Amino acid sequence: MQEIYFSSVVQRVDGLATRGLMTVRDLFECMLYKNYKLLKIRCLILLFGGVFFMPPVTAADAERLVDSRWYQADSPNFRIISNGDSMEVEKLARELEGFRVAALGLLQLSGDSQKLTIIAAADRASYGAMVGNKMSLNTSGVYNNTPVGSYALLNLDGRGVYAIHPAREFLFHEYTHFLTYSRGTQRYPYWYSEGFAELLSTLSFTDDDRFQIGTPPASRAATLLNMRPMPLEQLLRLTAKEARKRDRVRLYASGWMLAHWLLLSSGKADEFGEYLRMYQQGADPVKALESALSMPIADIEAVYRQQFHGKFPVRSSAMPQDYEAPAIKVDLLSKPQAIKEIAQYLANVPRRTEQLSSILQEVSEKGGEIAQLKASLAEAKIGAGELDSAEQLLATIPQAQRESIWFRSPWAWLQLYRQLHRKTQQRDKAVLRDIRDQFVYLVNNNDTGATHWYGLALAMKMLGYPREKYTEMLEQAYFRAPRETAIAFELAVELYRLNDADYFAEVATPLLMDLDGRPEAERLQRMLAELEVSDKEG
């Protein structure tokens, strides 16, 4: 079992050479072109009011998405699908591989074999065709853990505006969480989990095989200037459950500022590591920081406040001597293959049926093959609880194509959901046995993803199999998609019922970070406490 100790991260970072100093205002004033008069205008439009001047997403955007040339870049740890410039796609894959090596070195982790799929839209029109108008105005990217893998969807537009691209920052931030979501038993304060990810979000590479960290994220600099840092005690105590949207915006920025000081310039690396250990043990977050740093909270607050007006060191370090940038394979995808990839993503994330319907309609109007797209849309509707609509869609698929995996999978899930929605005593055992057999076929013929193992486990559970037996199927699903919350939560509950305290903690602790603030997290906390008490008494 691998454990993450951020004290080692602090020690590694403390050893980096100082590269330069930058203030929040320095960054804010140079990140848009280099013209201060233009900056003031663009600042207002782009950061605070620009959304009102952007055209809405329309049906024409689905047409653009379907008609685009789509490329796929394959590297050892990433798969990027994009309708952007092929050279930019290759560069992004290379930077991500470099980021992974640098971040794992700082985290003292070996990483895992899970590959991240990135769909990189060339512009807001393509991005909006996949997320909808409102989200396209408010985000540069979205991240999803699904039963078929982890995805990041990005809007690559805006390269001529920001010196530090917001989509790149978003991707590095989320990939930091991806790396630290391991099977360890460490849990970290909300402010630090986000602040550390923000710190790595602006990691960059130099021409001399070095990387540097510490540059203020563009959006967080704007937040600090506009809203001012969050009071320290509020920052230390705030949880995801309590945080309102405005609080979260300030927490990300203030968490970055506090993490920057503690990791890069405080000289208190070991002491901060002790604070994290105390936090793990349930200590009060404010008293723990006072004790670990041997400073009263008022003095820490004063230093923290000074950071806003002071300089931020930008540190650099050499990449490992044995690191060689991997070869990146870039291929042009056929239009049917590209649309299939996009449809699979949209079918497995919430609230995307409207976007998938628009793509299906566009392909249909152009005379393209739509049977598999219909199956993907049916899958999305099943996830949204629209079972009758999903069944009607599947009924339109020709009989000759119904032996395909892409048809059998949503059909099996449709039958399973109908049984799940019934009371236990009203479930049809004969139908459940047929569903079980369907998932056995799917597992035997397409076991690369987690979804079929998960369906098999649920069918076996409803048929009354011994808990140990269907939990084995859940484990297989978990191994293939350890970051998918529904699967991890289901496995954690069964491990709790099996009284397997160590394995439960291994699964539940990273899940708690992902579910922080939701009722499921409170349930897991109670289970964890009960198993710890039981373990001590045993």
MOVEN-V749665 format. One line per field, one symbol per residue. ss: DSSP state (H for helix, E for strand, C for the rest). A space follows every 10 residues. Layout:
ss->???
//
This chain:
ss->CCCCCHHHHH HHHHCCEEEE EECHHHHHHH CECCCHHHHH HHHHHHHHHH HHHCCCCCHH HHHHHHHCCC EEEECCCEEE EECCCHHHHH HHHHHHHHHH HHHHHHHCCC CCCCCEEEEE ECCHHHHHHH HCHHHHHHCC EEEEEECCEE EEEEECCCCC CECCCHHHHH HHHHHHHHHH CCCCCCCCCH HHHHHHHHHH HCCEECCCCE EEECCCCHHH HHHHHHHCCC CHHHHHHCCC CCCCHHHHHH HHHHHHHHHH HHHHHCCCHH HHHHHHHHHH CCCCHHHHHH HHHCCCHHHH HHHHHHHHHC CEEEEEEECC CCCCCCCCEE EECCHHHHHH HHHHHHHCCC CCHHHHHHHH HHHHHCCCCC HHHHHHHHHH HHHCCCHHHH HHHHHCCCHH HCCCHHHHHH HHHHHHHHHH CCCHHHCCHH HHHHHHHHHH HHHHHCCCCC HHHHHHHHHH HHCCCCHHHH HHHHHHHHHH CCCCHHHHHH HHHHHHHCCC HHHHHHHHHH HHHHHCCCHH HHHHHHHHHH HHHHHHHC
//
